[in-house]
Amino acid sequence: MIGLTLGSYFLRRYLAIAGWIFFGVFALIFIIDFTEFSNRMSGLPGFSFGLAMAISSLRVPMLMQNSVPFVGLFAAMATLVSLNRKNELVIARSAGISAWQFLAPACIGAILFGLATIFVLNPLAANGLARSENLEADLRTGTAIAISNDIAPWIRQETEEGTTIIGARSILDQGLTMADATFLRLAQDGSIAERLDAKNASLEDGYWELVDVTRRRAGSRPEKVERLEVPTNLEPEFVQERLARPETIPFLELGDKIEAARSFGLSANAFAMHYHSLVALPALLVAMTLIAATVSLRFARMGQSTALILGGILAGFLLYVVTALVTAFGSTGTVPPVVAAWFPVTVGLFYGISFLLYREDG
């Protein structure tokens, strides 16, 4: 049985290496995102490098959250390789400690890393992404549609006043606020009776509040209106389920959002998929650690096999691709979200455990 002192040493080594890799990837992503954002937005009025740095800083935590599985993979590989290069694993084996025992601290470190991602990084990422979208919408408002490659979502509402089609360029505040919104009111014959273009539209209790509105009616000139209220029977939970990005909702709020959406008869598959993916993240990091072990435990001090290490990276990448693929299926309801979240984790765990059992125990 591995002792507390040796186990703590291995755990500290894993956490230290994971921390350095995390901050290194953080800096790299920030530089790339800041450069790309500056190139896209530098021609807009109101742009400044300070604003670009602020928006990139707010966006990076979400990008880092998506990169956590790779950080876990590289951290486990780097930890085991460094221990092997110093013959520390050889000494541990000679003392009767099995691979399963000295892998336990790395797996515990992976679980702690996953929990920190869920309860620390995720709230920062969700709130930062929402705030960055607000700042970017303020920067873009009033400019040509061509600057955005995003496809604007549309929803339909039926009220006593008739049918209204609602769309927007940017969705803010988890779907309850829209920037550069368009309201198309339809006549009985299905033609457009009135078009309302608003700088901002907010969902209030029983109505949409439009600000800085341009009203266009058939046969009349455009009319400017400072504020306008459009009646609605849409509930916030319905609008959020249709418009909000799951990534903008912190983990601790996802459960309530899912229950509220389902109480209105909505599927909430995208929210459920995001929720279960976060729940499965610690286990996914353990799977990444076991995959790293399959290519790092027999790593020699001299003449290391680059192909072996690349094979481990490729295996981790394939697991990540499978995870992204089944996430898409789970978000659309093709596969139950809980199954889609845990399937790649289970495959990765079985692969790592089976390979290590064959190599270590014959």
Helices and strands as residue ranges (DSSP letters): H 4-41, H 49-85, H 88-94, H 99-116, I 117-121, H 122-140, G 145-147, E 154-159, E 162-172, G 173-175, E 177-186, E 192-203, E 207-217, E 223-231, H 236-243, G 246-248, H 251-263, H 269-279, H 281-296, H 306-332, H 337-361
